[in-house]
Amino acid sequence: MNAWLGRARAESIIQVALRLGLTIGHDGKSFGPCPSCDRERRSSPEREKQRQIDRRQPCIIRRNEAGHEYWQHVTNGGKGCADGHGDGIALVAWVKCGMQWLRGDKDVEREVRCFFEGNCDTVPHRLRRSSSTERPACTVEAARYLTDAEVREFLFKSCVPVSAAPEVAAYLRDKRGIDPAEVDSRRLAFALPRDRPVPKWGQTRGRPWAATGHQLVLPMFRVVDLAEPKLVVAGLRARRIVDTDDGLAKSLAPCGVASRGLVFAIGTKWRVDGEAFARLTLTEGEMDYLTLGVLTDRSKVGALLGTISGSAQPEYANLIPAHWRVFAAQHNDDSGDSMAKAWHGLLRGRVKEIKRTRIERIAIPLAPSEPPKATGQEMPANHARSAP
């Protein structure tokens, strides 16, 4: 048996689900949404409505007669969806590739193998509990990150400025209302042309990122140094600029490379604006980060960190100064709520203030493709506690 298969079968399904960014139930024995239902494409409006209802139900983790874990999606009617079941390997195949892994499918096997080989030694911090009121110390990361040299080589050899790639520039300008020239001046993102070579980790299903439309590339950073925490480049994120119904994710991380604890940041000088205004704004996803990153009025934003699933880790409690005010800028959706809750739980009582706000209140006007949403209310008082 291959070594990675042994590791995959030894890892609990709940750990796999955490690393994949799925939402874990309070009992620790369920997660959602169902990756199988999420990938289905049904033409009938009635069936589409039922799919939206079904995917809200959690996937339950159970054990078979032999004592092996498996997950199963149980819908409102009590029946499981056709493909919503399997072990941890099946879960990774559905989330990463949008399909089951069948023996002989080398593309899916490559994605699954890279996931377990690149992260199998990492224990998510969210599984650990601590009653200490002290700021948590940074834990040594066992999984491999990209090195500064790897990222720089990729951006130098394979990428060009966003303004130099017509497809990427048009996507940002016409669909997102973001000025490509401002993105270039701040070096927030880069474009990946279709004719440039990429390393093996820059592929999905055996195809280069550019071939699947993932041509908007953003550098990512992580915290290092326990004594004086700072951000260093440690990864990349490729955002898709085309709408194609093939089951691939909108954003991809390098295959076989860790992404836990990574954030988007304006280089290593992200703290300058924060110190000027004692303010940090957190966003969720690539596009919200770029939307706020190009704003010239930094007083509304201060320092800026863009987050993805798994970004909120204890080491950031040491990085963010205690006298800063932190705002989680979100849209009115599930991913924004998850981001805000994760950072609120991490920073509450460790910074001057942590509260939610709507990204529409900071970035006006909005991108043409994103009409204004209801702003709602700020985080209730019991969710925004100041440090003594």
N, C-alpha and C positions, 0 to 999 in steps of 0.2 A: 504494500500500500504506500502511496506517495506520502511524504512527510506532511505536506500541507493538508491532506485529507484527514490525517490523524489529529492535527491541531484544530481543524474546523469542527470535527465531531466532538472534541473535548471541550469546546467553548460553549457556554450556555446560550440559549436562544435570546434571552433577555439582554445579554451583553452585546450580541450581534445587532439586535434591534436598536440599542443605544448608539452604537457606533455608526449605524446607518441613518441616525437622526430621526427615527420614528418616535412617536409619542408613547410613553410608557404609562400604563394604568397605575392607579394608586396602590393596588394590591401587589404590584410587581410580577403579575402573571398574565398580563395582557398588553397589547400594543395596537396602534392604529396609525394611519388607515391601512386597509388591506392592500398590499402592493399588487395583487392580482386584479382586483376590481379597479384600482387606480389606472391600470394600463389598458383596460378594456375599452373598445370603441364600438358603441351600438348606435344604429341609425334611428330606431324608433324612439319618438319622444317619450312614450310611456316607459320603455325600458331604460332610457336615460334617467328619467326621474327616479325609477326604482334603484338604479345604480347609485345615485346620490344618497338615497336612504340607506342602502346596504353598506356603503363604505364607512358610514358613521359608526357602525357596530364594530367592536374590537375583535382582534384576533386573539384567541385564547391559547395559552401554552399548556399542554397536557403531557402525560406520559403513557406510552403503550404498555402492553403486558410484559415486555422485556425490560421496562424501566427507562427506555430511551425517550428523550423529549421530542415533541413535534408541535407545530402550531396549526391552528385551524380557524378559518373565518366563519363565524355563525351569523347569519343574516336575521332580519326581523321575523321571517317565517320559521326560523329554527333550523333551516337547511344551510349547509355550507356552500359557498360559491364553488364553481367547478374546479378551479385551480388554486383556490386559497388554502393551501395546506402544505406541509412538508417540514424538513429539518432546517437548521441554520444555513446550510448550503443553498437550499431552495429559496430561502428568504433573500439571500444576497443576489442570487440570479434574477429574481423578480425585480428587486429594487434597482440593481445596476443595469440590467439588460432588458427588463420588461418581458421576460419569457422564462419558461422552464429550462433547466439544464438537462439535456439529453446526452448520453454517452456519444462521443464522436463530434459534438459541437465544440470545436476548438476555440471559437471566438468567445462564447460564454464561459468556457472553462478558464480562459486566460483572465477574464475579468474577476471571476470568483477566486482563482488562485492568487492573483495580485492582492485582492482584499485581505485574505487571511495571512499571506506571507508578509505583507507590509505592516499589519496592525495586530497580529495575534498576541504579541507580548504586552500590549497596552491595556491597562485596567482603567476604564473610565472613572473620572473623579466623582461622577454622579452616583456611583455605587458605594462611595465611602461616606461615612457619617462621622462628624466630630462635634463634641460638645464644647470645645474650647472657644473662648471669646477672642483669642489672639488672632491676628492675621495669619491665614494659612501659608505655609511655606511652599515654594515651588517644588514639585516632584520631578525627579529625573525621568525624562521621556525615553521609553525603550524603542519606540517605532522610529523608522528612518524619515527624516525630513530632507527636502532638497537643500543643497548647500548654496551659499551665496554665489560661488563660481558657476554652479549649474544654472541657476536662474539668470545670471548675467549673460552667460554664453547663449542660452536659449533666446533671450530678448535681443541680443546683438545679431545672432546668425539667422534666426527664424522670423523675427518680428520687425515691423516698421511702425512709424508713428500713425496714429489713427487717421489723421488728415490725409495720409498718403495711400490709404486703402479706400477706394470709393464706396464699396459695399458696406464696410463698417461705419464709415463717416455718415453715409445716408441713413443707416439704421439709427444711430445716435441722434442725428439732427432731425429727421423726419418722423420717426416713431417714438422717440423718447424726449425730444425737445432739449437735448444736451449739446452744447457747442463743442465740436471735436477739437477746435483750436485750444479751448480752455483745458480740455482733458490732456492734450499734449504738453501744454505749458507747465502743468502741475505733475506730469508724468504719472497720472492716475492709472492709465491703461494703455495697451498696445494692440496693434492689429496683426493677425497671422494670415498672410497671403496663402493662396492655395498651392503655389509653386515652391514653397520653402520646405526644406527637410525638417523633420522633428524627431526627437529621441523616441525610444520605444514607450516610455511612460507618457508620451504625448499622443497616444492613440486610444481608440475605443472600438471594440469589435474588430480589431485588426485594421482599422482605417485611421488616418491622421485626423486630428481635430478639425483642420480646415475642410476636409472632405465631408464632414458631417455638419458643417455650418458653425462650429464652435471657434469663431475667429476673433472674438474680443477677449483679450488676455489681461488679467489683472495680477500684479504681484501680491503676495501675502506675507505676513510677518508673525512672529511669535516672541514670547517673552523669554529672555535668558538673563543670567546673572542674579544670584540670590541677594547679594549685598546691595547692588545698585541696579534694579531691574530696568531693562531697556528692550526695545523691539529690534529684531534683526530679520532680514528677509529669509524665508524658509519654505516658500511654496508658491504655487500659481493656481489660478482659477480661470477656466475657459468658459465664456458665456456664448450661447447660441444666438445667432442673429437671423435665423430663418425659421419659419413656421412649417414644420414637416411632421406629419403624423406617423412616426416610425417607432415610438416608444422610448426614444433616447431622452435623457434628462436635459433640462435647459442649461444646467451648469455642470461642468466636469472638473474633477481634481486629477492630478497626475496619477496614472495607474501604479499601484503598489507603493504609494507614498502617503505618509500620515497627514491628516488635516485637522486633527483635534487641537483646539487652542489657537488656531490661526485666525488672523483678522486682516482686513484691508486698512491701510494707513497711508498718509501722505508722506512717504519716505520715513526717515528716522527723525525728522523735524516736526512730527505731528504735535509734540508737546508745546511748541512755541505759542500757537494760538490759544492753547488751553491755559497757559500761565498768564497770558494777557487778559483773559476774561474769566479765569477760574471756572471754566465750563467745558464739559465734554458731551458730545452728542454721539449716540450709538444708533446705527442703522442696521437693517436686515437685508442682506442680499446685495448683489453687484450694482443694480440700477439705482437703488436708493442712495448707495454710497457715492456713485458718480453724480447724481442729482445735487446732493449737498456739497460734494467736493469741489464743484466749479463755481460755487457762490463767491462773489467778491466781498460781500458783507460778512466778515468772519465773526462779528459780534453775535450774530444769531446762532452760530454753530460752535465757535470755540474750537477745541481739538475735535477731531473726527475719527472714529473707528467704525469700520464696516464689519459686520459679523455674519457668520453662517451657522448652521447647526453644529453644536459642539464647541463654539468659540468661547463661551463663558466658562472659564476655568479659574481655580483659586489663585493662580499666580498673578492674575490681573488685579486682585485686591491689594497687592504690594506695588503695582505699577502706577495706579491712579492715585494722585495726592488726596489726602483726607479732607483738604479744605475746598475741593472742587465740588460743583454741582453737576449732576449727571442726568441727562435727558435721553430716554429711549424713544427715538422718533420712529413711529410705526404707521402702517396702514391698518385699517379696520379689518384684519383677516387673522386666520389661525397662526400663520407663521410669525406675524408681528407680535401677537399675544405671547407666543412661546418665547420669542426673543426677550421681550420685556420682563416676563416672569423670571427667566433664567438669570438675567443680570440684576434684577431687583433682589432676588434671593442671595446673590453673591456679594453685592455691595451695600446692602442695607445695614446701617449702623457703622459703616466703614468710611463713608464719604459724607460731606455736609448735607447733601440732599440727593435722592434718587427718585425720579418720577417719570411718568409717561407723558408724551405729547404726540400730536399728529404731525406727520411729516409735511402735510399741507400748510401748517402754520409757519413753517420755516422756509419751505421752497415754494415761492409764488412768483410767476405763474407755474402751473403744473405742466408736465409733458402733454403734448396734444393727444396721445393715445391713452392717457390716464385722467379721465374726468374727475372732478373733486368728489370726495366721499364725505359722509357725515363725520364731523370732527369728534363728536361725543364729548365726554368729560375727562378731566385729568384723573390721574390715579387717585382713588379715595385716600383720605388722610391716614387710615390705618395701613395703607400700603406705601406710604412715603414718610419714613421716620428719619429725623435728623439725628446726627451723632451728638452726644452730650458735649 
